[in-house]
């Protein structure tokens, strides 16, 4: 595994217990307005039940932060992530919600784990694309197309690129990230505009709509054409 990816994986494993601070403007948040984060979380949370249902997969699920907002319409939820500690948070979240019986937790790399083709009615991809280069993204979207059932819907939540963010971040670069105890990691991160999603849709034959775009997050949902 390339050293850069190893560093990314170590960072998220070590950050698992404090990761959710990000959703209220803590941790590595680059926009110093906690209410912007909380408001956009509310916006996205209200949207998710319209697009997620049936047999669902949360890819690179992290702590499973979004599970409380979408689980009710799901008959089965598969949560996959490479981080043991992130998945521990997922398991605790599922237990608190009383949905462990319909939750399947898989520790694995979404690029390497043998997921079944035509298996899932919906998929959630949160903050994964922003850690992928173009070649990796192409590979990932091919996997996503294969595992979704015909007309299966996906939701992509990621970090939006704006002039405001550009004042404190580079759009596509290695970034230094710190844990609360001061440990430092270097990770690859990029940000997205609506046009980036439109270009992605054209290249990968998607029917894609941006349903939320704010100061912090951008959310798109769609299906693959000819699926």
C-alpha positions in Angstrom: 0.0 0.0 0.0 1.4 3.4 -0.9 2.8 5.4 2.1 0.3 8.2 1.5 -2.7 5.8 1.9 -1.2 4.2 5.0 -1.0 7.6 6.5 -4.6 8.4 5.6 -5.8 5.1 7.1 -3.8 5.6 10.3 -5.2 9.2 10.7 -8.8 8.1 10.4 -8.3 5.1 12.7 -6.7 7.3 15.4 -9.3 10.0 14.9 -12.4 7.8 15.2 -13.5 8.9 18.7 -13.3 12.6 17.9 -14.3 12.4 14.2 -17.9 13.6 14.7 -16.7 16.9 16.1 -16.2 17.9 12.4 -20.0 18.0 11.9 -20.3 20.8 14.3 -17.3 22.8 13.1 -14.7 21.2 15.3 -11.5 19.3 14.5 -10.0 20.1 11.1 -13.0 22.3 10.0 -11.8 25.0 7.7 -14.9 27.3 7.9 -14.9 28.7 11.4 -18.6 29.0 11.8 -20.1 26.0 13.7 -23.6 27.0 12.9 -22.9 26.6 9.1 -21.9 23.0 9.8 -24.9 22.3 12.0 -27.3 23.9 9.5 -26.0 22.0 6.5 -26.1 18.8 8.5 -29.8 19.5 9.1 -30.3 20.1 5.4 -28.6 16.9 4.3 -30.3 14.9 7.1 -33.7 16.0 5.8 -32.8 14.9 2.3 -31.4 11.4 2.9 -34.7 9.6 3.5 -35.9 10.5 0.0 -33.0 8.6 -1.6 -32.0 5.8 0.7 -34.0 2.6 1.1 -34.1 -1.2 0.9 -30.7 -3.0 0.9 -28.3 -0.1 1.4 -24.5 0.2 1.6 -22.5 3.0 3.2 -19.1 3.0 1.5 -16.1 4.2 3.6 -18.8 4.8 6.3 -16.5 6.3 8.9 -18.4 6.5 12.2 -21.8 6.0 10.5 -22.8 9.5 11.4 -25.7 9.6 8.9 -27.3 6.3 9.9 -29.8 7.9 12.3 -31.2 10.0 9.5 -31.8 7.2 6.9 -32.1 3.8 8.6 -35.9 3.6 8.9 -36.5 2.8 5.3 -33.7 0.3 5.0 -34.2 -3.5 5.3 -30.5 -4.1 5.5 -27.5 -1.7 6.0 -24.0 -2.7 5.1 -21.3 -0.5 6.6 -17.8 -0.9 5.1 -14.6 0.9 6.2 -11.0 0.0 6.5 -10.8 1.5 10.1 -11.5 -0.8 13.0 -12.0 2.1 15.3 -14.4 3.8 12.9 -16.4 0.6 12.7 -16.5 0.4 16.5 -18.3 3.7 16.5 -20.7 2.4 13.8 -21.4 -0.6 15.9 -22.1 1.5 19.0 -24.4 3.8 17.0 -26.4 0.8 15.6 -26.8 -0.6 19.1 -28.1 2.8 20.4 -30.6 2.9 17.5 -31.7 -0.7 18.1 -30.9 -1.7 14.5 -27.9 -4.1 15.0 -30.1 -6.9 13.7 -30.2 -5.4 10.2 -26.7 -4.0 10.2 -23.8 -5.8 8.5 -20.4 -4.4 9.4 -17.4 -5.1 7.1 -13.8 -4.1 7.8 -12.3 -3.8 4.4 -11.0 -1.5 1.6 -13.8 -0.7 -0.8 -11.3 -1.2 -3.7 -10.3 -4.7 -2.5 -13.2 -6.2 -0.7 -15.3 -8.6 -2.9 -18.7 -6.8 -2.8 -21.6 -8.5 -4.7 -22.7 -7.1 -8.0 -26.3 -6.0 -8.4 -26.8 -6.2 -4.6 -27.8 -2.8 -3.3 -30.8 -0.6 -3.8 -29.0 2.5 -2.6 -25.5 3.7 -1.6 -24.1 6.5 0.4 -20.6 7.9 -0.3 -19.6 10.4 2.3 -16.2 12.3 2.0 -14.5 9.4 0.1 -14.2 11.0 -3.3 -12.3 13.9 -1.8 -9.4 11.6 -0.9 -9.2 10.0 -4.3 -7.2 11.0 -7.3 -8.8 10.9 -10.8 -7.7 7.3 -11.5 -8.9 6.1 -8.1 -12.2 7.9 -8.6 -12.7 6.2 -12.0 -12.1 2.8 -10.4 -14.4 3.5 -7.5 -17.3 4.7 -9.7 -16.9 1.5 -11.7 -17.3 -0.5 -8.5 -20.3 1.6 -7.5 -22.0 1.0 -10.8 -21.4 -2.8 -10.5 -22.8 -3.2 -6.9 -25.9 -1.2 -7.4 -29.0 -2.8 -8.8 -30.5 -1.4 -12.0 -31.8 2.1 -11.1 -30.1 1.9 -7.7 -29.6 5.3 -6.3 -26.5 6.8 -4.8 -25.9 9.9 -2.7 -22.5 11.6 -2.6 -21.8 14.0 0.3 -18.5 15.9 0.2 -16.7 19.1 0.8 -17.6 22.1 -1.3 -15.1 24.4 -2.9 -15.8 28.2 -2.5 -13.8 31.4 -2.5 -14.3 31.4 1.3 -12.6 28.1 1.7 -9.9 29.1 -0.8 -8.8 31.7 1.7 -7.6 29.0 4.1 -7.2 25.8 1.9 -5.7 24.7 -1.4 -8.3 23.1 -3.6 -6.3 19.9 -4.4 -3.3 19.1 -2.2 -1.7 17.3 0.7 -2.9 18.8 4.0 -1.5 18.5 7.5 -4.2 17.4 10.0 -3.9 17.4 13.7 -5.6 15.2 16.3 -6.8 16.8 19.6 -3.6 15.5 21.3 -1.4 17.2 18.8 -0.3 14.3 16.6 0.1 15.3 13.0 -0.7 13.5 9.8 -0.5 14.4 6.1 -3.5 13.5 3.9 -4.6 14.1 0.4 -7.8 16.2 0.1 -9.7 17.9 -2.7 -12.9 19.9 -2.9 -15.8 20.0 -5.3 -18.0 22.4 -7.1 -21.3 21.8 -8.8 -19.5 21.8 -12.2 -17.2 19.0 -10.9 -20.3 16.8 -10.3 -21.7 17.7 -13.7 -18.5 16.7 -15.4 -18.4 13.5 -13.4 -22.0 12.7 -14.5 -21.1 13.2 -18.2 -17.9 11.1 -18.0 -19.5 8.2 -16.1 -23.0 8.3 -17.7 -24.9 9.3 -14.6 -28.2 11.0 -14.1 -27.0 13.3 -11.3 -28.5 16.2 -9.5 -26.9 18.5 -6.9 -29.5 18.7 -4.2 -27.5 20.7 -1.6 -24.7 23.2 -1.9 -23.6 25.4 0.9 -20.5 27.0 2.5 -19.3 23.6 3.9 -20.8 20.7 2.1 -22.1 19.7 -1.3 -24.5 16.8 -1.9 -25.5 15.1 -5.1 -27.8 12.1 -5.8 -28.3 10.1 -8.9 -28.4 6.8 -10.8 -26.2 5.4 -13.5 -27.6 5.6 -17.0 -27.9 2.3 -18.9 -27.6 0.4 -15.6 
